[in-house]
Amino acid sequence: MPFPSRWPTPIPASTVTWTAHIFDVPEQRNGWYGFRYETLQGKDGMHTVVGKLFGEDGSLIAWTEQLVAVFS
């Protein structure tokens, strides 16, 4: 089963757990940021997804991990 963002139509899904780790809070918060989300594993309707938030200079600001349940 592919990750929900790859389905051609919306499907029911819900967050089971979501954790955020903030490493750095920039003094200036009005610049450009980058965010990358990656599915690490998906099986039997459960998907583990990791996200990384980067500052303008490419430094890692925060890291997230989410467990998603897909109901279809």
Order of alpha helices (4+ residues) and beta strands (2+ residues): beta-beta-beta-beta
